[in-house]
Amino acid sequence: MKNATPLNTITDVCVLQTLLDEQGGQYLLSGGVSGALPSARAYLQFEGCLQGNPVVWNACILTLEAYAAEHAVAVDPQQSIEIEVVQGVHWLKVALNVAQIDRAVIERTIIMIRKYKRLRAGRHEYGARSKTQ
């Protein structure tokens, strides 16, 4: 997974929670509260769990089209979740079958990641293929 991101990485859940309390939100969006949305991708940080342990997700949520522009993919790719842990930093990339990333997509994705109890490192495909309407 490419870990280049405009975010300053955060690994400590308490540090993230302090920043979220100051901002009054549930996630930190690159570019601040007024981050440039809608877009083909969004970089953000939020709290979640990985294998029962609290973590800070340093995340990129992007459209399948944006993902396909960077990676070799099947003609009809599926949505995917990629998780990588490097030196204590939890990287998350979620490629979604949506036209654009906006706040509603971000919030639904955070809920999905928080509810999925069996997350593990690696790339996992799921859901509808890109050509499915």
OpenMM code with the backbone's topology and positions (N, CA, C; nanometers):
from openmm import Vec3, app, unit

residues = "MET LYS ASN ALA THR PRO LEU ASN THR ILE THR ASP VAL CYS VAL LEU GLN THR LEU LEU ASP GLU GLN GLY GLY GLN TYR LEU LEU SER GLY GLY VAL SER GLY ALA LEU PRO SER ALA ARG ALA TYR LEU GLN PHE GLU GLY CYS LEU GLN GLY ASN PRO VAL VAL TRP ASN ALA CYS ILE LEU THR LEU GLU ALA TYR ALA ALA GLU HIS ALA VAL ALA VAL ASP PRO GLN GLN SER ILE GLU ILE GLU VAL VAL GLN GLY VAL HIS TRP LEU LYS VAL ALA LEU ASN VAL ALA GLN ILE ASP ARG ALA VAL ILE GLU ARG THR ILE ILE MET ILE ARG LYS TYR LYS ARG LEU ARG ALA GLY ARG HIS GLU TYR GLY ALA ARG SER LYS THR GLN".split()
positions = [
    Vec3(0.0860, -0.1178, 0.0000),
    Vec3(0.0000, 0.0000, 0.0000),
    Vec3(0.0899, 0.1231, 0.0000),
    Vec3(0.0548, 0.2182, -0.0802),
    Vec3(0.1291, 0.3433, -0.0850),
    Vec3(0.0879, 0.4283, 0.0339),
    Vec3(0.1850, 0.4622, 0.1199),
    Vec3(0.1535, 0.5333, 0.2430),
    Vec3(0.1709, 0.6843, 0.2321),
    Vec3(0.1933, 0.7357, 0.1115),
    Vec3(0.2043, 0.8798, 0.0952),
    Vec3(0.0677, 0.9427, 0.1225),
    Vec3(0.0661, 1.0384, 0.2114),
    Vec3(-0.0594, 1.1015, 0.2504),
    Vec3(-0.0320, 1.2440, 0.2954),
    Vec3(-0.1250, 1.3355, 0.2743),
    Vec3(-0.1065, 1.4721, 0.3219),
    Vec3(-0.1301, 1.4868, 0.4720),
    Vec3(-0.1587, 1.3776, 0.5417),
    Vec3(-0.1840, 1.3824, 0.6857),
    Vec3(-0.0551, 1.3685, 0.7650),
    Vec3(-0.0512, 1.4320, 0.8814),
    Vec3(0.0527, 1.4005, 0.9789),
    Vec3(0.0048, 1.2758, 1.0505),
    Vec3(0.0816, 1.1676, 1.0436),
    Vec3(0.0342, 1.0426, 1.1020),
    Vec3(0.0200, 1.0551, 1.2530),
    Vec3(-0.0829, 0.9906, 1.3032),
    Vec3(-0.1103, 0.9847, 1.4467),
    Vec3(-0.1206, 0.8377, 1.4824),
    Vec3(-0.0545, 0.7974, 1.5903),
    Vec3(-0.0627, 0.6580, 1.6343),
    Vec3(-0.1304, 0.6446, 1.7695),
    Vec3(-0.1355, 0.7512, 1.8466),
    Vec3(-0.1892, 0.7471, 1.9826),
    Vec3(-0.3371, 0.7868, 1.9825),
    Vec3(-0.4222, 0.6956, 2.0280),
    Vec3(-0.5665, 0.7199, 2.0312),
    Vec3(-0.5995, 0.8414, 2.1179),
    Vec3(-0.5284, 0.8603, 2.2287),
    Vec3(-0.5544, 0.9754, 2.3179),
    Vec3(-0.5235, 1.1078, 2.2482),
    Vec3(-0.4156, 1.1111, 2.1705),
    Vec3(-0.3810, 1.2321, 2.0954),
    Vec3(-0.4912, 1.2634, 1.9944),
    Vec3(-0.5360, 1.1619, 1.9219),
    Vec3(-0.6445, 1.1829, 1.8259),
    Vec3(-0.7700, 1.2314, 1.8964),
    Vec3(-0.8049, 1.1699, 2.0079),
    Vec3(-0.9270, 1.2081, 2.0790),
    Vec3(-0.9208, 1.3536, 2.1256),
    Vec3(-0.8046, 1.3987, 2.1700),
    Vec3(-0.7872, 1.5388, 2.2096),
    Vec3(-0.8123, 1.6313, 2.0907),
    Vec3(-0.7553, 1.5967, 1.9756),
    Vec3(-0.7755, 1.6779, 1.8554),
    Vec3(-0.9219, 1.6778, 1.8113),
    Vec3(-0.9868, 1.5622, 1.8208),
    Vec3(-1.1284, 1.5540, 1.7841),
    Vec3(-1.2155, 1.6354, 1.8789),
    Vec3(-1.1831, 1.6324, 2.0086),
    Vec3(-1.2578, 1.7121, 2.1061),
    Vec3(-1.2447, 1.8608, 2.0759),
    Vec3(-1.1233, 1.9045, 2.0368),
    Vec3(-1.1010, 2.0453, 2.0027),
    Vec3(-1.1809, 2.0850, 1.8788),
    Vec3(-1.1888, 1.9947, 1.7822),
    Vec3(-1.2578, 2.0215, 1.6559),
    Vec3(-1.4082, 2.0010, 1.6665),
    Vec3(-1.4495, 1.9115, 1.7564),
    Vec3(-1.5909, 1.8807, 1.7711),
    Vec3(-1.6435, 1.7875, 1.6636),
    Vec3(-1.5597, 1.6929, 1.6197),
    Vec3(-1.6022, 1.5990, 1.5157),
    Vec3(-1.5658, 1.4562, 1.5504),
    Vec3(-1.5946, 1.3648, 1.4571),
    Vec3(-1.5632, 1.2240, 1.4771),
    Vec3(-1.4418, 1.1795, 1.3972),
    Vec3(-1.3921, 1.2673, 1.3098),
    Vec3(-1.2742, 1.2338, 1.2302),
    Vec3(-1.2018, 1.3617, 1.1911),
    Vec3(-1.0718, 1.3473, 1.1614),
    Vec3(-0.9926, 1.4586, 1.1111),
    Vec3(-0.9797, 1.4411, 0.9611),
    Vec3(-1.0155, 1.5419, 0.8866),
    Vec3(-1.0100, 1.5387, 0.7413),
    Vec3(-0.8927, 1.6237, 0.6950),
    Vec3(-0.8124, 1.5716, 0.6028),
    Vec3(-0.7033, 1.6502, 0.5461),
    Vec3(-0.7625, 1.7766, 0.4853),
    Vec3(-0.7028, 1.8890, 0.5143),
    Vec3(-0.7574, 2.0154, 0.4680),
    Vec3(-0.8504, 2.0783, 0.5701),
    Vec3(-0.8652, 2.0135, 0.6864),
    Vec3(-0.9473, 2.0690, 0.7931),
    Vec3(-1.0952, 2.0429, 0.7731),
    Vec3(-1.1751, 2.1103, 0.8522),
    Vec3(-1.3200, 2.0914, 0.8509),
    Vec3(-1.3771, 2.1201, 0.7126),
    Vec3(-1.3166, 2.2142, 0.6416),
    Vec3(-1.3677, 2.2517, 0.5097),
    Vec3(-1.2927, 2.1809, 0.3977),
    Vec3(-1.2368, 2.0625, 0.4238),
    Vec3(-1.1631, 1.9873, 0.3224),
    Vec3(-1.2364, 1.9865, 0.1888),
    Vec3(-1.1616, 1.9796, 0.0812),
    Vec3(-1.2174, 1.9912, -0.0539),
    Vec3(-1.3011, 1.8690, -0.0907),
    Vec3(-1.4270, 1.8724, -0.0544),
    Vec3(-1.5206, 1.7646, -0.0877),
    Vec3(-1.6363, 1.8242, -0.1663),
    Vec3(-1.6984, 1.7508, -0.2553),
    Vec3(-1.6677, 1.6132, -0.2922),
    Vec3(-1.5401, 1.6039, -0.3750),
    Vec3(-1.4842, 1.4829, -0.3771),
    Vec3(-1.3576, 1.4582, -0.4447),
    Vec3(-1.3499, 1.3111, -0.4836),
    Vec3(-1.2460, 1.2745, -0.5572),
    Vec3(-1.2241, 1.1340, -0.5922),
    Vec3(-1.1604, 1.0584, -0.4765),
    Vec3(-1.1028, 1.1331, -0.3800),
    Vec3(-1.0403, 1.0700, -0.2635),
    Vec3(-1.0411, 1.1660, -0.1460),
    Vec3(-1.0362, 1.1080, -0.0276),
    Vec3(-1.0273, 1.1875, 0.0950),
    Vec3(-0.9312, 1.1178, 0.1900),
    Vec3(-0.8474, 1.1973, 0.2541),
    Vec3(-0.7557, 1.1466, 0.3564),
    Vec3(-0.8090, 1.1898, 0.4915),
    Vec3(-0.8155, 1.0963, 0.5845),
    Vec3(-0.8698, 1.1277, 0.7152),
    Vec3(-0.8128, 1.0357, 0.8217),
    Vec3(-0.8403, 1.0721, 0.9472),
    Vec3(-0.8005, 0.9909, 1.0620),
    Vec3(-0.9198, 0.9772, 1.1538),
    Vec3(-0.9377, 0.8546, 1.2034),
    Vec3(-1.0463, 0.8291, 1.2968),
    Vec3(-1.0089, 0.7115, 1.3852),
    Vec3(-1.0809, 0.6999, 1.4956),
    Vec3(-1.0558, 0.5914, 1.5901),
    Vec3(-1.1360, 0.4685, 1.5508),
    Vec3(-1.0748, 0.3530, 1.5705),
    Vec3(-1.1421, 0.2262, 1.5442),
    Vec3(-1.0739, 0.1157, 1.6215),
    Vec3(-1.1007, -0.0079, 1.5830),
    Vec3(-1.0394, -0.1249, 1.6472),
    Vec3(-0.9818, -0.2166, 1.5409),
    Vec3(-0.8726, -0.2807, 1.5750),
    Vec3(-0.8146, -0.3852, 1.4923),
    Vec3(-0.7822, -0.5012, 1.5838),
    Vec3(-0.8470, -0.6119, 1.5619),
    Vec3(-0.8297, -0.7329, 1.6422),
    Vec3(-0.8489, -0.7046, 1.7912),
    Vec3(-0.9530, -0.6253, 1.8206),
    Vec3(-0.9896, -0.5964, 1.9583),
    Vec3(-0.9105, -0.4862, 2.0254),
    Vec3(-0.8157, -0.4263, 1.9547),
    Vec3(-0.7333, -0.3197, 2.0125),
    Vec3(-0.7688, -0.1850, 1.9507),
    Vec3(-0.7799, -0.0797, 2.0331),
    Vec3(-0.8087, 0.0528, 1.9774),
    Vec3(-0.6911, 0.1027, 1.8935),
    Vec3(-0.7222, 0.1602, 1.7773),
    Vec3(-0.6191, 0.2119, 1.6874),
    Vec3(-0.6652, 0.3439, 1.6280),
    Vec3(-0.5699, 0.4174, 1.5743),
    Vec3(-0.5993, 0.5347, 1.4924),
    Vec3(-0.5835, 0.4905, 1.3474),
    Vec3(-0.6902, 0.5011, 1.2710),
    Vec3(-0.6831, 0.4709, 1.1287),
    Vec3(-0.6359, 0.5950, 1.0550),
    Vec3(-0.5227, 0.5857, 0.9877),
    Vec3(-0.4732, 0.6875, 0.8961),
    Vec3(-0.5229, 0.6404, 0.7593),
    Vec3(-0.6309, 0.7001, 0.7129),
    Vec3(-0.7091, 0.6403, 0.6051),
    Vec3(-0.7140, 0.7235, 0.4780),
    Vec3(-0.7322, 0.6513, 0.3687),
    Vec3(-0.7637, 0.7106, 0.2391),
    Vec3(-0.8883, 0.6387, 0.1882),
    Vec3(-0.9923, 0.7146, 0.1609),
    Vec3(-1.1139, 0.6600, 0.1014),
    Vec3(-1.1193, 0.7165, -0.0403),
    Vec3(-1.1317, 0.6275, -0.1393),
    Vec3(-1.1292, 0.6735, -0.2767),
    Vec3(-1.2280, 0.5961, -0.3628),
    Vec3(-1.2600, 0.6554, -0.4766),
    Vec3(-1.3500, 0.5895, -0.5706),
    Vec3(-1.2755, 0.4758, -0.6390),
    Vec3(-1.3500, 0.3777, -0.6906),
    Vec3(-1.2866, 0.2696, -0.7672),
    Vec3(-1.2124, 0.3259, -0.8881),
    Vec3(-1.2666, 0.4290, -0.9491),
    Vec3(-1.2010, 0.4908, -1.0646),
    Vec3(-1.0645, 0.5474, -1.0259),
    Vec3(-1.0557, 0.6166, -0.9140),
    Vec3(-0.9275, 0.6706, -0.8676),
    Vec3(-0.8315, 0.5575, -0.8312),
    Vec3(-0.8841, 0.4526, -0.7683),
    Vec3(-0.8009, 0.3373, -0.7325),
    Vec3(-0.7444, 0.2721, -0.8584),
    Vec3(-0.8290, 0.2534, -0.9605),
    Vec3(-0.7866, 0.1894, -1.0851),
    Vec3(-0.6814, 0.2719, -1.1586),
    Vec3(-0.6828, 0.4034, -1.1411),
    Vec3(-0.5834, 0.4891, -1.2053),
    Vec3(-0.4441, 0.4684, -1.1463),
    Vec3(-0.4359, 0.4163, -1.0228),
    Vec3(-0.3074, 0.3968, -0.9543),
    Vec3(-0.2609, 0.2521, -0.9505),
    Vec3(-0.3517, 0.1569, -0.9711),
    Vec3(-0.3210, 0.0158, -0.9518),
    Vec3(-0.3671, -0.0661, -1.0717),
    Vec3(-0.2970, -0.1760, -1.0946),
    Vec3(-0.3433, -0.2717, -1.1952),
    Vec3(-0.4650, -0.3427, -1.1365),
    Vec3(-0.5775, -0.3325, -1.2037),
    Vec3(-0.7009, -0.3929, -1.1528),
    Vec3(-0.7690, -0.4725, -1.2633),
    Vec3(-0.8611, -0.5566, -1.2236),
    Vec3(-0.9422, -0.6312, -1.3193),
    Vec3(-1.0266, -0.5336, -1.4007),
    Vec3(-1.0771, -0.5811, -1.5125),
    Vec3(-1.1629, -0.4984, -1.5968),
    Vec3(-1.2842, -0.4507, -1.5178),
    Vec3(-1.3308, -0.5335, -1.4268),
    Vec3(-1.4499, -0.5037, -1.3472),
    Vec3(-1.4167, -0.5224, -1.1984),
    Vec3(-1.3403, -0.4295, -1.1386),
    Vec3(-1.2917, -0.4493, -1.0011),
    Vec3(-1.4021, -0.4412, -0.8959),
    Vec3(-1.3740, -0.5027, -0.7821),
    Vec3(-1.4645, -0.4952, -0.6675),
    Vec3(-1.4160, -0.3882, -0.5711),
    Vec3(-1.5056, -0.3474, -0.4837),
    Vec3(-1.4678, -0.2599, -0.3740),
    Vec3(-1.3653, -0.3341, -0.2892),
    Vec3(-1.2828, -0.2588, -0.2170),
    Vec3(-1.1813, -0.3262, -0.1368),
    Vec3(-1.1443, -0.2459, -0.0134),
    Vec3(-1.0902, -0.3197, 0.0824),
    Vec3(-1.0321, -0.2631, 0.2037),
    Vec3(-0.8893, -0.3141, 0.2090),
    Vec3(-0.7929, -0.2233, 0.2265),
    Vec3(-0.6535, -0.2624, 0.2441),
    Vec3(-0.6066, -0.2105, 0.3791),
    Vec3(-0.5448, -0.2989, 0.4551),
    Vec3(-0.4932, -0.2621, 0.5868),
    Vec3(-0.3466, -0.2997, 0.5927),
    Vec3(-0.2663, -0.2057, 0.6381),
    Vec3(-0.1240, -0.2303, 0.6572),
    Vec3(-0.0821, -0.1620, 0.7869),
    Vec3(-0.0021, -0.2307, 0.8658),
    Vec3(0.0516, -0.1736, 0.9891),
    Vec3(0.2024, -0.1658, 0.9721),
    Vec3(0.2556, -0.0428, 0.9752),
    Vec3(0.3987, -0.0202, 0.9568),
    Vec3(0.4493, 0.0630, 1.0733),
    Vec3(0.5383, 0.0054, 1.1522),
    Vec3(0.5987, 0.0739, 1.2669),
    Vec3(0.4931, 0.1411, 1.3545),
    Vec3(0.3874, 0.0685, 1.3844),
    Vec3(0.2838, 0.1180, 1.4740),
    Vec3(0.1816, 0.2108, 1.4114),
    Vec3(0.1961, 0.2402, 1.2822),
    Vec3(0.1003, 0.3259, 1.2122),
    Vec3(0.0019, 0.2355, 1.1382),
    Vec3(-0.1264, 0.2572, 1.1607),
    Vec3(-0.2320, 0.1763, 1.0991),
    Vec3(-0.2851, 0.2486, 0.9753),
    Vec3(-0.2510, 0.1938, 0.8583),
    Vec3(-0.2922, 0.2511, 0.7308),
    Vec3(-0.4149, 0.1777, 0.6805),
    Vec3(-0.5105, 0.2527, 0.6302),
    Vec3(-0.6349, 0.1961, 0.5788),
    Vec3(-0.6653, 0.2618, 0.4444),
    Vec3(-0.6909, 0.1798, 0.3432),
    Vec3(-0.7336, 0.2317, 0.2132),
    Vec3(-0.8625, 0.1596, 0.1768),
    Vec3(-0.9671, 0.2371, 0.1484),
    Vec3(-1.0969, 0.1806, 0.1131),
    Vec3(-1.1353, 0.2341, -0.0247),
    Vec3(-1.1494, 0.1430, -0.1218),
    Vec3(-1.1909, 0.1790, -0.2576),
    Vec3(-1.3387, 0.1444, -0.2724),
    Vec3(-1.4182, 0.2454, -0.3069),
    Vec3(-1.5639, 0.2297, -0.3096),
    Vec3(-1.6226, 0.2529, -0.4483),
    Vec3(-1.7296, 0.1831, -0.4764),
    Vec3(-1.8027, 0.1964, -0.6017),
    Vec3(-1.9017, 0.3130, -0.5904),
    Vec3(-1.8468, 0.4331, -0.5845),
    Vec3(-1.9262, 0.5558, -0.5772),
    Vec3(-1.8694, 0.6553, -0.6780),
    Vec3(-1.9500, 0.7512, -0.7181),
    Vec3(-1.9062, 0.8511, -0.8153),
    Vec3(-1.8083, 0.9508, -0.7547),
    Vec3(-1.8262, 0.9810, -0.6249),
    Vec3(-1.7386, 1.0765, -0.5572),
    Vec3(-1.7428, 1.0515, -0.4072),
    Vec3(-1.6398, 1.1011, -0.3404),
    Vec3(-1.6321, 1.0898, -0.1952),
    Vec3(-1.6823, 1.2211, -0.1360),
    Vec3(-1.7839, 1.2115, -0.0515),
    Vec3(-1.8358, 1.3285, 0.0190),
    Vec3(-1.8495, 1.2924, 0.1670),
    Vec3(-1.8994, 1.3847, 0.2450),
    Vec3(-1.9097, 1.3595, 0.3898),
    Vec3(-1.9984, 1.2394, 0.4222),
    Vec3(-2.1075, 1.2219, 0.3505),
    Vec3(-2.1959, 1.1077, 0.3768),
    Vec3(-2.1236, 0.9759, 0.3504),
    Vec3(-2.0468, 0.9689, 0.2413),
    Vec3(-1.9699, 0.8474, 0.2105),
    Vec3(-1.8657, 0.8234, 0.3189),
    Vec3(-1.7974, 0.9288, 0.3622),
    Vec3(-1.6967, 0.9153, 0.4679),
    Vec3(-1.7613, 0.8604, 0.5948),
    Vec3(-1.8721, 0.9186, 0.6349),
    Vec3(-1.9364, 0.8764, 0.7600),
    Vec3(-1.9882, 0.7331, 0.7521),
    Vec3(-2.0430, 0.6927, 0.6377),
    Vec3(-2.0878, 0.5530, 0.6217),
    Vec3(-1.9688, 0.4571, 0.6232),
    Vec3(-1.8571, 0.4987, 0.5649),
    Vec3(-1.7373, 0.4138, 0.5628),
    Vec3(-1.6811, 0.3966, 0.7028),
    Vec3(-1.6769, 0.5028, 0.7807),
    Vec3(-1.6295, 0.4929, 0.9193),
    Vec3(-1.7173, 0.3959, 0.9974),
    Vec3(-1.8478, 0.4067, 0.9823),
    Vec3(-1.9392, 0.3149, 1.0519),
    Vec3(-1.9110, 0.1708, 1.0099),
    Vec3(-1.8942, 0.1479, 0.8800),
    Vec3(-1.8667, 0.0130, 0.8299),
    Vec3(-1.7385, -0.0436, 0.8912),
    Vec3(-1.6324, 0.0349, 0.8921),
    Vec3(-1.5040, -0.0118, 0.9458),
    Vec3(-1.5169, -0.0393, 1.0951),
    Vec3(-1.5848, 0.0473, 1.1673),
    Vec3(-1.6004, 0.0267, 1.3119),
    Vec3(-1.6854, -0.0962, 1.3444),
    Vec3(-1.7824, -0.1285, 1.2601),
    Vec3(-1.8694, -0.2435, 1.2873),
    Vec3(-1.8082, -0.3764, 1.2448),
    Vec3(-1.7129, -0.3732, 1.1535),
    Vec3(-1.6541, -0.4961, 1.1013),
    Vec3(-1.5526, -0.5484, 1.2024),
    Vec3(-1.5895, -0.6520, 1.2759),
    Vec3(-1.5097, -0.7017, 1.3892),
    Vec3(-1.3924, -0.7897, 1.3478),
    Vec3(-1.3938, -0.8437, 1.2250),
    Vec3(-1.2880, -0.9370, 1.1862),
    Vec3(-1.1869, -0.8747, 1.0903),
    Vec3(-1.1647, -0.7457, 1.1020),
    Vec3(-1.0645, -0.6808, 1.0181),
    Vec3(-0.9273, -0.7394, 1.0469),
    Vec3(-0.8460, -0.7499, 0.9424),
    Vec3(-0.7087, -0.7964, 0.9586),
    Vec3(-0.6244, -0.7363, 0.8468),
    Vec3(-0.4937, -0.7405, 0.8633),
    Vec3(-0.4026, -0.6844, 0.7639),
    Vec3(-0.4197, -0.7561, 0.6303),
    Vec3(-0.3964, -0.6819, 0.5232),
    Vec3(-0.4068, -0.7364, 0.3886),
    Vec3(-0.5118, -0.6644, 0.3068),
    Vec3(-0.5342, -0.7172, 0.1869),
    Vec3(-0.6334, -0.6594, 0.0956),
    Vec3(-0.7536, -0.7524, 0.0890),
    Vec3(-0.8715, -0.6956, 0.1038),
    Vec3(-0.9945, -0.7742, 0.1072),
    Vec3(-1.0957, -0.7112, 0.0119),
    Vec3(-1.1438, -0.7887, -0.0849),
    Vec3(-1.2455, -0.7401, -0.1778),
    Vec3(-1.3836, -0.7772, -0.1257),
    Vec3(-1.4818, -0.6939, -0.1574),
    Vec3(-1.6184, -0.7213, -0.1120),
    Vec3(-1.7175, -0.6467, -0.1997),
    Vec3(-1.8425, -0.6849, -0.1895),
    Vec3(-1.9530, -0.6090, -0.2482),
    Vec3(-1.9619, -0.6148, -0.3990),
    Vec3(-2.0360, -0.5195, -0.4514),
    Vec3(-2.0668, -0.5127, -0.5940),
    Vec3(-1.9439, -0.4773, -0.6764),
    Vec3(-1.9408, -0.5282, -0.7962),
    Vec3(-1.8345, -0.4932, -0.8903),
    Vec3(-1.8601, -0.3533, -0.9470),
    Vec3(-1.7572, -0.2939, -1.0065),
    Vec3(-1.7652, -0.1548, -1.0515),
    Vec3(-1.8696, -0.1314, -1.1598),
    Vec3(-1.8947, -0.2298, -1.2435),
    Vec3(-1.9889, -0.2111, -1.3543),
    Vec3(-2.1335, -0.2314, -1.3113),
    Vec3(-2.1550, -0.2761, -1.1896),
    Vec3(-2.2892, -0.2994, -1.1384),
    Vec3(-2.3536, -0.1661, -1.1021),
    Vec3(-2.4742, -0.1464, -1.1438),
    Vec3(-2.5427, -0.0203, -1.1128),
    Vec3(-2.6282, -0.0340, -0.9908),
] * unit.nanometer
topology = app.Topology()
chain = topology.addChain("A")
for resn in residues:
    res = topology.addResidue(resn, chain)
    for name in ("N", "CA", "C"):
        topology.addAtom(name, app.Element.getBySymbol(name[0]), res)
